[in-house]
């Protein structure tokens, strides 16, 4: 009976996978050649990719591409609009596909409105993921007297502030 216990224990361990038999080891060694195909050199998918491709895949998988395109548009506004134009204007907001650009003066806003088609074409060509459908040019922020307790209805002051 004491002889059966170690044999039973060995069988139990062999069945549980803790102590494989000689035949199982031979099968595993033989099977490894076919299972390990993904680690063989010169097989499809084994070539290393560039870090740029990996980052592009990551940004697309997480849905970051539109936000990054919008931020690139703001950062590289000088390349899109030109050096002189960028000195007198800057993107302020992008809501619902409308890019709002604030200019130094109303004259710059009016001149850039004539160049709207060219600027919009540049934006759509360079940053298609940004989602810009239209461009709006506004003048400088000016104080208003239309709100408050002491406001008077009417046309108000007549000055362009720029």
Secondary structure as UniProt FT lines:
FT   HELIX           2..16
FT   HELIX           22..35
FT   HELIX           36..39
FT   TURN            41..42
FT   TURN            44..45
FT   HELIX           51..62
FT   HELIX           65..75
FT   HELIX           77..81
FT   HELIX           83..88
FT   STRAND          89..95
FT   TURN            96..97
FT   STRAND          98..103
FT   HELIX           106..114
FT   HELIX           116..126
FT   HELIX           128..130
FT   STRAND          134..138
FT   TURN            149..150
//
